[in-house]
């Protein structure tokens, strides 16, 4: 493809890189959790999210001026918006942990975060392949892997919620973790949504 056409594909990669960065930060927080540092970590996470927003707005600014695009304009917007949702939802997890004053993390939360990291990395690989979606043999496999990880995340979410309500923790902790697990699960859903919009673009252009 011409270099001009690659701009949007390159921007998708840039946007999903921010999602990966956010997922990695959340994973680091989960592994070595320190409640006293959460406010500082929130600022670090927000910087990632804000930088991703700037890149997305720059892309939109270019998109409104161009008449010819490598894929439909609506699809470009949809992909950018779905990737943005991934980064936003990862930030939302950390915000819940701060708002609910979570003092220590659970094994379920750590495992769910690991799945989010894997999903984001697979999305990164998918967007590397995306410019050649007409010929790529690997892209479909990556989409299937993301779908399978999302199912794994769903199962883990169910297990986490059951364990929470079987535990002897107080009501405040139940509320805190119920909501935090919900947003962790939403991260997995958001990654699958990106994979599905890629798949839809492939079908429309086949």
C-alpha positions as CSV (number, residue, x, y, z in Angstrom):
1,X,0.0,0.0,0.0
2,X,1.0,3.6,-0.5
3,X,2.6,5.3,2.5
4,X,-0.4,7.7,2.7
5,X,-2.8,4.7,3.1
6,X,-0.6,3.3,5.8
7,X,-1.2,6.3,8.1
8,X,-4.4,4.9,9.5
9,X,-3.0,1.4,10.0
10,X,0.0,2.8,11.7
11,X,-2.2,4.9,14.0
12,X,-4.2,1.8,14.9
13,X,-0.9,0.2,16.0
14,X,0.0,3.3,17.9
15,X,-3.4,3.4,19.7
16,X,-3.2,-0.3,20.7
17,X,0.3,0.2,21.9
18,X,-1.2,2.6,24.5
19,X,-3.6,-0.1,25.4
20,X,-0.7,-2.5,25.9
21,X,1.1,0.1,28.0
22,X,-1.9,0.6,30.2
23,X,-2.4,-3.2,30.6
24,X,1.3,-3.7,31.5
25,X,1.0,-0.9,34.1
26,X,-2.1,-2.5,35.6
27,X,-0.3,-5.8,35.7
28,X,2.7,-4.3,37.5
29,X,0.4,-2.8,40.1
30,X,-1.3,-6.1,40.6
31,X,1.9,-8.0,41.0
32,X,3.6,-5.6,43.5
33,X,0.5,-4.0,45.0
34,X,1.0,-1.0,47.3
35,X,-2.2,0.8,48.2
36,X,-0.2,3.9,49.2
37,X,1.0,4.3,45.6
38,X,-2.4,4.0,43.9
39,X,-3.0,7.7,43.5
40,X,0.4,8.2,41.9
41,X,-0.2,5.2,39.6
42,X,-3.6,6.6,38.6
43,X,-1.8,9.7,37.4
44,X,0.6,7.6,35.5
45,X,-2.3,5.6,34.0
46,X,-4.2,8.8,33.1
47,X,-1.1,10.1,31.2
48,X,-1.2,7.0,29.0
49,X,-5.0,7.4,28.5
50,X,-4.7,11.1,27.7
51,X,-1.8,10.6,25.2
52,X,-3.9,7.9,23.5
53,X,-6.8,10.4,23.2
54,X,-4.5,13.0,21.7
55,X,-3.4,10.5,19.0
56,X,-7.0,9.5,18.3
57,X,-8.1,13.2,17.9
58,X,-5.2,13.8,15.6
59,X,-6.3,10.9,13.4
60,X,-9.9,12.2,13.4
61,X,-8.6,15.6,12.4
62,X,-6.9,14.1,9.4
63,X,-9.8,11.8,8.6
64,X,-12.4,14.7,8.2
65,X,-10.2,16.3,5.6
66,X,-9.6,13.2,3.4
67,X,-12.0,12.0,0.7
68,X,-10.2,8.7,-0.1
69,X,-9.3,6.3,2.7
70,X,-7.9,2.7,2.6
71,X,-11.1,1.4,4.3
72,X,-14.4,3.0,5.0
73,X,-14.3,6.1,7.2
74,X,-16.9,4.6,9.5
75,X,-14.8,1.6,10.0
76,X,-11.7,3.7,10.8
77,X,-13.7,5.6,13.4
78,X,-15.2,2.3,14.8
79,X,-11.7,0.7,15.2
80,X,-10.2,3.8,16.8
81,X,-13.2,4.1,19.2
82,X,-13.1,0.4,20.2
83,X,-9.3,0.6,20.9
84,X,-9.9,3.7,22.9
85,X,-12.5,1.8,25.0
86,X,-9.9,-0.8,25.9
87,X,-7.5,1.8,27.3
88,X,-10.3,3.7,29.0
89,X,-11.6,0.5,30.7
90,X,-8.2,-0.5,31.9
91,X,-8.0,3.0,33.5
92,X,-11.4,2.4,35.0
93,X,-10.2,-0.7,36.9
94,X,-7.5,1.3,38.6
95,X,-10.0,4.1,39.4
96,X,-12.2,1.6,41.1
97,X,-9.4,0.2,43.2
98,X,-8.6,3.8,44.3
99,X,-12.2,4.8,45.0
100,X,-13.0,1.6,47.0
101,X,-9.7,1.9,48.8
102,X,-8.7,-1.6,48.1
103,X,-5.9,-2.6,50.5
104,X,-4.7,-5.8,48.8
105,X,-5.4,-7.6,45.6
106,X,-6.7,-11.1,45.0
107,X,-5.3,-14.0,42.9
108,X,-8.4,-13.8,40.7
109,X,-7.7,-10.1,40.0
110,X,-4.1,-10.9,39.1
111,X,-5.1,-13.7,36.8
112,X,-7.7,-11.6,35.1
113,X,-5.2,-8.8,34.5
114,X,-2.8,-11.4,33.0
115,X,-5.5,-12.3,30.5
116,X,-6.0,-8.6,29.6
117,X,-2.3,-8.2,29.0
118,X,-2.4,-11.3,26.7
119,X,-5.4,-9.9,24.8
120,X,-3.7,-6.5,24.2
121,X,-0.6,-8.2,22.9
122,X,-2.6,-10.3,20.5
123,X,-4.4,-7.1,19.3
124,X,-1.0,-5.6,18.7
125,X,0.0,-8.6,16.6
126,X,-3.4,-8.4,14.8
127,X,-2.9,-4.7,13.9
128,X,0.6,-5.5,12.5
129,X,-1.2,-7.9,10.2
130,X,-4.1,-5.7,9.4
131,X,-2.7,-3.7,6.5
132,X,-2.5,-7.0,4.6
133,X,-5.9,-8.4,5.8
134,X,-6.7,-9.5,2.2
135,X,-3.8,-12.0,2.2
136,X,-2.9,-12.6,5.9
137,X,-3.2,-16.2,7.1
138,X,-2.4,-15.2,10.7
139,X,-5.0,-12.6,11.3
140,X,-7.9,-15.0,11.7
141,X,-5.9,-17.1,14.1
142,X,-5.2,-14.1,16.3
143,X,-8.9,-13.1,16.4
144,X,-9.8,-16.7,17.4
145,X,-7.1,-16.5,20.2
146,X,-8.6,-13.3,21.5
147,X,-12.1,-14.8,21.5
148,X,-10.8,-17.8,23.5
149,X,-9.1,-15.6,26.0
150,X,-12.3,-13.6,26.4
151,X,-14.1,-16.8,27.2
152,X,-11.4,-17.7,29.7
153,X,-11.9,-14.2,31.3
154,X,-15.6,-14.8,31.5
155,X,-15.1,-18.1,33.3
156,X,-12.6,-16.6,35.7
157,X,-15.0,-13.7,36.4
158,X,-17.7,-16.2,37.3
159,X,-15.3,-18.0,39.6
160,X,-14.1,-14.8,41.2
161,X,-17.6,-13.6,42.0
162,X,-18.6,-16.9,43.4
163,X,-15.5,-17.0,45.6
164,X,-16.2,-13.4,46.8
165,X,-19.7,-14.2,47.9
166,X,-18.6,-17.5,49.6
167,X,-15.9,-15.6,51.6
168,X,-16.2,-14.0,55.0
169,X,-15.2,-10.5,53.9
170,X,-17.2,-7.6,55.0
171,X,-19.9,-5.9,52.9
172,X,-17.6,-3.0,51.8
173,X,-15.1,-5.5,50.4
174,X,-17.8,-7.4,48.6
175,X,-19.0,-4.2,46.9
176,X,-15.4,-3.1,46.1
177,X,-14.4,-6.4,44.5
178,X,-17.7,-7.0,42.8
179,X,-17.3,-3.7,40.9
180,X,-13.6,-4.2,40.3
181,X,-14.1,-7.7,38.9
182,X,-16.8,-6.3,36.7
183,X,-14.5,-3.8,35.1
184,X,-11.7,-6.3,34.7
185,X,-14.2,-8.5,32.8
186,X,-15.2,-5.5,30.7
187,X,-11.6,-5.1,29.7
188,X,-11.7,-8.6,28.2
189,X,-15.0,-7.8,26.5
190,X,-13.5,-4.5,25.0
191,X,-10.6,-6.5,23.5
192,X,-13.0,-8.9,21.9
193,X,-15.0,-6.0,20.5
194,X,-11.9,-4.8,18.8
195,X,-11.3,-8.2,17.3
196,X,-14.8,-8.4,16.1
197,X,-14.7,-5.0,14.3
198,X,-11.5,-6.2,12.6
199,X,-13.3,-9.3,11.5
200,X,-16.3,-7.2,10.2
201,X,-13.9,-5.0,8.2
202,X,-12.4,-8.1,6.6
203,X,-15.8,-9.5,5.7
204,X,-17.0,-6.2,4.2
205,X,-13.8,-6.0,2.0
206,X,-13.6,-9.6,0.9
